[in-house]
């Protein structure tokens, strides 16, 4: 879809989702540190579990959006993948070395390995790229399915890849939803919603989202699997939250659409281990508030502050580099030779 035709309700959803991701990183033990350091049974401990459970849907909903809008595609642009990897490499290298210099850390082997990982193998970029390359093939399958067959396919996927892993440990897929199986299923769900699910209701979506999230909260006090992307409760919350924004109609808003275009870069900047720890703990002092009654206020300030900083960094990168980089990457755009076979001959 062209930028001037983007529906602002879905663009607003992207902004809300990336704010949820920032929230999750504030609570992440390796970044903001919250959930790893809140005292058991303290107010912050319970607030952390509630907030984590409401926000854990973010990654899933991003992929549902992809399926919702991409199920008719017959080809994909390699330039999009190249741009994702360029951004991953650029921000991974720049932010990591900058923080090491500012904080005077040693450039030892462990830090070098971490920098290389941040610059070349961010899990979301890798799995999303695989999904993106598979889109034309998945769409051929989708085009052959009627509603009942599509429901059957989704039922099989949900049963084996969500319900089973939620309640049992010896499961067909043991990646907590971080792998391609979850992404393909979410893509299929997004496509199904666009093609067949025309009876969405606003209040029903809100109720389902809240109820399934409450179940996630309860489940989270017994096992960390509650926050797996392939938890059945997280899946239900993800679908309900997405449908909620399908039903919210907003006139085209250039500010919302423009801010939404920064979403992926915000993620790559925020997820950087070196820069993330620097932002949350050095700039916004999240570690000072692990046991403070003002933790919620610090959380809100951090979310807004981190988002503004990440958008500003990407804004200046675009001014300095985008015209030069985008033009050259687009020249490398080679269409995939996709042709349908004729097996009846």
C-alpha positions in Angstrom: 0.0 0.0 0.0 1.2 3.5 -0.8 1.9 5.7 2.1 -0.9 8.2 1.2 -3.4 5.3 1.2 -2.4 3.9 4.6 -5.3 3.6 7.0 -4.5 5.7 10.1 -6.2 3.3 12.5 -3.6 0.6 11.6 -0.8 3.1 11.6 -1.9 4.2 15.1 -1.9 0.5 16.0 1.7 0.2 15.0 2.6 3.2 17.2 0.7 1.6 20.2 2.5 -1.7 19.6 6.0 -0.2 19.5 5.2 1.6 22.8 4.2 -1.8 24.2 7.5 -3.2 23.0 9.4 -0.4 24.8 7.3 -1.3 27.9 8.3 -4.9 27.6 12.0 -3.9 27.4 11.7 -1.7 30.5 10.5 -4.8 32.3 13.0 -7.1 30.6 15.7 -8.4 32.9 18.5 -7.7 30.5 17.4 -4.1 29.6 15.3 -2.1 32.1 15.6 -5.0 34.5 12.2 -4.7 36.2 10.8 -8.2 36.3 14.2 -9.7 37.4 14.5 -7.3 40.3 11.1 -6.5 41.7 10.7 -7.9 45.2 8.4 -10.9 45.2 4.8 -10.1 46.2 5.5 -6.4 46.2 3.2 -3.8 44.5 5.8 -3.4 41.7 5.9 -7.2 41.3 2.2 -7.4 40.7 2.1 -4.3 38.5 4.9 -5.7 36.4 3.0 -9.0 35.8 -0.1 -7.1 34.9 1.6 -4.7 32.5 3.7 -7.5 30.9 0.6 -9.5 30.3 -1.2 -6.6 28.6 1.8 -5.8 26.4 3.1 -9.2 25.4 0.8 -9.3 22.4 2.8 -6.7 20.5 5.0 -8.9 18.3 2.1 -11.2 17.4 -0.1 -8.3 16.3 2.7 -6.9 14.1 2.7 -10.2 12.2 -1.1 -10.4 12.0 -1.0 -6.9 10.4 1.4 -8.3 7.8 -1.0 -11.1 6.9 -4.0 -8.8 6.9 -2.5 -6.6 4.2 -0.2 -9.0 2.3 -2.3 -12.0 1.5 -2.9 -10.9 -2.1 0.8 -10.3 -2.9 2.2 -12.5 -5.7 5.8 -11.2 -5.3 8.0 -9.5 -2.8 10.8 -6.9 -3.0 14.2 -8.0 -1.9 15.1 -4.3 -1.4 12.8 -4.4 1.7 14.9 -7.2 3.2 18.1 -5.5 2.3 16.9 -2.3 4.0 16.0 -4.2 7.2 19.4 -5.8 7.3 21.1 -2.5 6.6 19.2 -0.8 9.5 20.1 -3.8 11.8 23.8 -3.5 10.9 23.9 0.3 11.1 22.2 0.7 14.4 23.8 -2.4 15.9 27.3 -1.2 15.1 26.8 2.5 15.8 25.0 2.2 19.1 27.1 -0.6 20.5 30.4 1.1 19.9 29.1 4.5 21.0 27.9 3.2 24.3 31.2 1.2 24.9 33.1 4.4 24.3 30.9 6.6 26.4 30.8 4.2 29.4 34.5 3.2 28.9 33.8 -0.5 28.7 36.5 -2.8 27.5 36.2 -4.2 24.0 36.7 -7.8 25.1 35.7 -11.0 23.3 32.3 -11.2 24.9 31.4 -7.6 23.9 32.6 -8.2 20.4 30.4 -11.3 20.1 27.4 -9.4 21.5 28.0 -6.5 18.9 28.2 -9.0 16.1 24.9 -10.6 17.2 23.2 -7.3 17.5 24.4 -6.2 14.1 23.8 -9.4 12.1 21.3 -11.7 13.8 18.4 -9.9 15.6 15.9 -12.7 16.0 12.9 -10.7 14.8 14.7 -9.5 11.7 15.8 -13.0 10.8 12.4 -14.7 11.3 10.4 -11.8 9.7 12.7 -11.9 6.7 12.0 -15.7 6.3 8.3 -15.0 6.5 8.5 -12.2 4.0 10.3 -14.4 1.4 7.6 -17.1 2.0 4.7 -14.7 1.5 4.1 -15.5 -2.3 4.1 -19.2 -1.6 1.8 -18.9 1.5 -0.5 -16.8 -0.6 -0.9 -19.4 -3.3 -2.1 -21.8 -0.6 -4.5 -19.1 0.8 -6.0 -18.5 -2.6 -7.0 -22.2 -2.8 -8.8 -22.3 0.5 -12.5 -21.8 1.1 -13.7 -20.6 4.5 -14.3 -24.0 6.1 -10.9 -25.4 4.8 -9.2 -22.3 6.1 -10.8 -22.8 9.5 -9.6 -26.4 9.6 -6.1 -25.4 8.8 -6.1 -22.7 11.5 -7.6 -25.2 13.9 -4.8 -27.7 13.3 -2.2 -25.0 13.8 -3.8 -23.5 16.9 -4.2 -27.0 18.5 -0.7 -28.2 18.0 1.3 -25.0 18.1 -0.6 -23.0 20.8 -3.0 -25.0 23.0 -0.5 -27.9 23.4 2.5 -25.7 24.3 0.4 -23.7 26.7 -0.4 -26.6 29.0 2.3 -29.2 28.3 6.1 -29.1 28.1 6.8 -32.0 25.7 5.5 -30.2 22.6 5.8 -30.2 18.8 7.3 -26.7 18.8 9.6 -25.6 21.7 10.6 -22.1 20.7 8.1 -20.1 22.8 6.7 -18.6 19.6 10.0 -17.0 18.5 10.2 -19.2 15.4 8.8 -19.3 11.9 5.9 -21.6 12.9 4.3 -18.9 15.0 4.9 -16.2 12.4 3.3 -18.3 9.6 0.2 -19.1 11.7 -0.2 -15.4 12.7 0.1 -14.4 9.0 -2.6 -16.9 8.2 -4.8 -15.5 10.9 -4.4 -12.0 9.6 -5.3 -13.1 6.1 -8.4 -15.0 7.4 -9.6 -12.0 9.3 -9.4 -9.8 6.2 -11.1 -12.4 3.9 -13.7 -14.0 6.0 -14.2 -12.4 9.4 -16.7 -9.6 8.7 -18.7 -9.8 11.9 -16.3 -8.2 14.4 -17.8 -6.2 17.2 -16.0 -3.6 19.2 -17.3 -4.4 22.7 -16.8 -8.2 22.1 -13.1 -7.5 21.1 -12.5 -5.4 24.2 -14.1 -8.0 26.5 -12.1 -10.9 24.9 -8.8 -8.9 25.1 -9.3 -8.1 28.7 -10.5 -11.6 29.7 -7.8 -13.5 27.9 -5.2 -11.0 29.4 -6.5 -11.7 32.9 -6.0 -15.4 32.3 -2.4 -14.6 31.1 -1.9 -12.6 34.3 -3.1 -15.5 36.5 -1.1 -18.0 34.5 2.1 -15.9 34.8 2.3 -16.4 38.6 2.7 -20.1 38.0 4.9 -20.4 34.9 6.9 -18.1 32.5 5.2 -20.0 29.6 2.3 -17.6 30.2 4.3 -14.9 28.3 5.3 -17.2 25.4 4.2 -15.8 22.1 2.6 -19.1 21.4 0.5 -19.2 24.5 -3.2 -19.7 23.6 -4.2 -16.8 25.9 -1.6 -14.5 24.3 -2.9 -15.5 20.8 -6.5 -14.8 21.7 -5.5 -11.4 23.2 -3.5 -10.6 20.0 -6.4 -11.4 17.7 -8.9 -9.4 19.8 -6.6 -6.4 20.1 -6.0 -6.4 16.4 -9.8 -6.6 15.7 -10.3 -3.7 18.1 -8.3 -1.5 15.8 -9.9 -2.8 12.7 -13.1 -1.4 14.1 -11.7 2.0 15.0 -12.1 4.3 12.1 -9.7 7.3 11.9 -9.5 9.9 9.0 -6.1 9.8 7.3 -3.7 11.6 9.6 -0.3 12.5 8.3 1.3 12.8 11.7 0.2 9.4 12.7 1.2 7.8 9.4 4.6 9.5 9.5 5.3 8.5 13.1 4.3 4.9 12.3 6.9 4.8 9.6 9.6 4.9 12.3 8.4 1.8 14.0 10.9 -0.7 12.8 13.9 1.6 13.4 12.6 2.4 16.9 12.6 -1.4 17.6 16.1 -1.9 16.4 17.4 1.1 18.4 15.6 0.1 21.6 16.4 -3.6 21.5 20.2 -3.0 21.3 21.5 -4.4 24.6 24.2 -1.8 25.1 22.1 1.2 24.2 19.0 -0.3 25.9 20.7 -0.7 29.2 22.2 2.8 28.8 18.8 4.3 28.1 16.8 2.6 30.8 19.3 2.4 33.6 21.7 5.4 33.0 19.4 7.9 31.4 16.1 7.1 33.0 17.4 5.4 36.2 15.1 2.4 36.0 17.2 0.5 38.5 16.6 3.3 41.1 12.9 2.6 40.9 12.8 -1.2 41.2 11.7 -1.0 44.8 10.1 2.5 44.7 6.5 3.5 44.9 7.2 5.8 42.0 8.1 2.9 39.6 4.9 3.4 37.5 5.7 7.1 37.0 9.3 6.2 36.0 7.9 3.5 33.6 5.6 6.1 31.8 8.4 8.7 31.6 10.8 6.1 30.3 8.4 4.8 27.6 7.8 8.3 26.2 11.4 9.4 26.6 12.8 6.2 24.9 10.3 6.6 22.0 11.2 10.2 21.4 14.9 9.5 21.5 14.6 6.6 19.1 12.4 8.5 16.6 14.9 11.5 16.8 17.9 9.2 16.0 16.2 7.6 13.0 14.9 11.0 11.8 18.5 12.4 11.6 19.7 9.1 10.0 17.1 9.5 7.3 18.2 13.1 6.7 21.8 12.2 6.4 21.6 8.9 4.6 18.2 7.8 3.3 18.4 9.4 -0.2 21.8 7.9 -0.8 21.2 4.5 0.7 17.6 3.9 -0.4 18.5 4.7 -4.0 21.3 2.2 -4.1 19.4 -0.6 -2.3 16.4 -0.1 -4.7 18.8 -0.7 -7.6 19.5 -4.2 -6.1 15.8 -5.1 -6.2 15.5 -8.3 -8.1 12.1 -9.9 -8.6 11.9 -13.5 -7.6 11.2 -15.8 -10.5 7.9 -17.2 -9.3 5.8 -19.1 -11.8 3.0 -21.6 -11.1 3.5 -25.1 -12.4 1.0 -27.0 -14.5 0.8 -30.5 -13.1 -2.1 -31.6 -15.2 -0.2 -31.9 -18.4 
